[in-house]
Amino acid sequence: MQWWRDAKFGMFIHWGVYAVPAGTWEPAQLTGGGEWIMYGGKIPVEDYRPLAQEFNPVHYDPDAWARLAKAAGMKYMVITAKHHDGFALYDSKVTAWDIADASPYGQDLLAPLVESAHAKDLKIGFYYSQAQDWMHPGGAKMRFEEGDGWDERHRGDFDQYLRTIAVPQMEELLGNYDIDILWWDTPVWMNEARAQLFQPLLKEHPDLIQNDRLGGESHGDVETPENFIPARGIPDRDWETCMTMNGSWGYDTHANDWKSTGYLIRALVDVVSKGGNLLLNVGPKPDGTIPRESIDTLHEMGTWMEANDVAIHGTSASPVGRPGWGRITTKPLDQGTRLYLHVFYWPVNGQLTVPVLNRVIKCSRLTDPERTFKTRRTKEGLVISLDGEVPDPNNTVLVLDIHGSPQAADLRLEQAEDGSLQAQAMDAFIINGNFGKQTYYQHEHGGGFIEQWRSPRVRLEWDIHIDQPGVFELKVDAAGPVEGSEINFEVNGQASKNGQLKIAAPGQYRLTANPVKEGWHPIRLQAVRLLPVTK
């Protein structure tokens, strides 16, 4: 696992026949869906199969793809050898539903990419949909009873499908290609006995890194949160957030909500600061080209990585939590610790508080080591005096070398002298669910806010410290109207009543904001204030 833990950043590639309709299926008047379009439109096998004749990647340049990943600062690639529509990107002897037999291109797409990746000193892996298959008889269909589906042609016995399609194809992939990662997906209808069918093959490849989606009791090596970043990471497990650049994994002409370069740089840093990896997706077109938006973004990320990659590759998670101004990654020194301070939000007052209590060796800017900064120690941590304009609006990295192992200062929010407590949006842990539009913090000078809080399933959390207990009135500050949207607050599971919270004893607590589903519409929350009613 060590190379994977050091790598931090990889390229996901979702590519297949679904790139041909590109999110549009006219008979069903379906728009959107990307790689799920066959399922979303319940497209019959006989109508979907001819699309392979239009999947002709004559402009496919695996060497250019590997160069792009390398230029972006990525260390590995993972491509869909077979996605849920059952189409294989190699010449499978198990089925004719593959690139060699069903497409005019007629050539293996995987071997050239494996060769190019390894030539660029990149690791490479295959995504394989072991259970869900909408083309072959018996393949699993999500939300259908076992063996059932929307088309007589693909209904059948799931166990027979595993024995005749999935296991033999896995034997082909592991036997014919030198890969480093195996990325399973959607263990629909899988159980322990079915997962065990793959184990004899997997035991022959003990160095292969696997994710957690095979099914049964197999948890693999890596947890895989999808399109969201766990607010506090995943303790005691290696993990990897896989993320799209827009709203689709496969090529989809309707998915135009492209994430900004700044957002993706900060997402990468957020993941790494919590001990994870980021697997960032591209969805190539059927002619073999990657969309220009993806290429431009990866080059822009690569420019940042070229200057700052030492603060990403080979680093460890923050040893002192998550400060509101940004994130921290770390590396050991002979006589101390190097903290990389990723400053997302340059402090208006020029004072940056780092929650460590150690003596300082040196503090400088990563891209300009001669630019040093004065520091002073306080009970809240080390205060760095900054000046001038923001060097990098996306993320400025400072290098803080300290003596010894980090001694953490308390990052909990504390009461003011009058007993009040203010929980700012910047300090909130945003608990996003899987899939969908993600809620995030939007910074503005003078105070930021929570943006895109569309789903009532998303909650906010703050770690707070109370030394003056009592009854507190709750006030919500927001940028814009809040009428019609109701929030239930609780402290350590104890709910508020009539807009008030009772905290009976001093101590550490978790303040949670839960939207009420009925009537909820997005609010741009800036802060929650706890105002003492009694002491």
Secondary structure as GFF3:
##gff-version 3
##sequence-region A 1 535
A	DSSP	alpha_helix	2	7	.	.	.	ID=ss1
A	DSSP	beta_strand	9	13	.	.	.	ID=ss2
A	DSSP	three_ten_helix	17	19	.	.	.	ID=ss3
A	DSSP	beta_strand	24	25	.	.	.	ID=ss4
A	DSSP	three_ten_helix	26	28	.	.	.	ID=ss5
A	DSSP	beta_strand	30	31	.	.	.	ID=ss6
A	DSSP	three_ten_helix	34	36	.	.	.	ID=ss7
A	DSSP	alpha_helix	37	40	.	.	.	ID=ss8
A	DSSP	alpha_helix	45	48	.	.	.	ID=ss9
A	DSSP	three_ten_helix	49	54	.	.	.	ID=ss10
A	DSSP	alpha_helix	62	71	.	.	.	ID=ss11
A	DSSP	beta_strand	76	82	.	.	.	ID=ss12
A	DSSP	alpha_helix	99	102	.	.	.	ID=ss13
A	DSSP	alpha_helix	110	119	.	.	.	ID=ss14
A	DSSP	beta_strand	123	128	.	.	.	ID=ss15
A	DSSP	three_ten_helix	152	154	.	.	.	ID=ss16
A	DSSP	alpha_helix	158	161	.	.	.	ID=ss17
A	DSSP	pi_helix	162	166	.	.	.	ID=ss18
A	DSSP	alpha_helix	167	176	.	.	.	ID=ss19
A	DSSP	beta_strand	181	184	.	.	.	ID=ss20
A	DSSP	alpha_helix	192	196	.	.	.	ID=ss21
A	DSSP	alpha_helix	199	202	.	.	.	ID=ss22
A	DSSP	beta_strand	209	210	.	.	.	ID=ss23
A	DSSP	beta_strand	222	223	.	.	.	ID=ss24
A	DSSP	beta_strand	238	243	.	.	.	ID=ss25
A	DSSP	alpha_helix	261	273	.	.	.	ID=ss26
A	DSSP	beta_strand	277	282	.	.	.	ID=ss27
A	DSSP	alpha_helix	292	308	.	.	.	ID=ss28
A	DSSP	three_ten_helix	309	311	.	.	.	ID=ss29
A	DSSP	beta_strand	326	333	.	.	.	ID=ss30
A	DSSP	beta_strand	336	343	.	.	.	ID=ss31
A	DSSP	beta_strand	351	354	.	.	.	ID=ss32
A	DSSP	beta_strand	360	365	.	.	.	ID=ss33
A	DSSP	beta_strand	368	372	.	.	.	ID=ss34
A	DSSP	beta_strand	375	378	.	.	.	ID=ss35
A	DSSP	beta_strand	381	385	.	.	.	ID=ss36
A	DSSP	beta_strand	396	403	.	.	.	ID=ss37
A	DSSP	beta_strand	413	414	.	.	.	ID=ss38
A	DSSP	beta_strand	421	424	.	.	.	ID=ss39
A	DSSP	three_ten_helix	425	427	.	.	.	ID=ss40
A	DSSP	beta_strand	429	431	.	.	.	ID=ss41
A	DSSP	beta_strand	440	442	.	.	.	ID=ss42
A	DSSP	beta_strand	449	451	.	.	.	ID=ss43
A	DSSP	beta_strand	459	466	.	.	.	ID=ss44
A	DSSP	beta_strand	470	478	.	.	.	ID=ss45
A	DSSP	beta_strand	487	491	.	.	.	ID=ss46
A	DSSP	beta_strand	494	495	.	.	.	ID=ss47
A	DSSP	beta_strand	500	503	.	.	.	ID=ss48
A	DSSP	beta_strand	507	515	.	.	.	ID=ss49
A	DSSP	beta_strand	525	534	.	.	.	ID=ss50
###
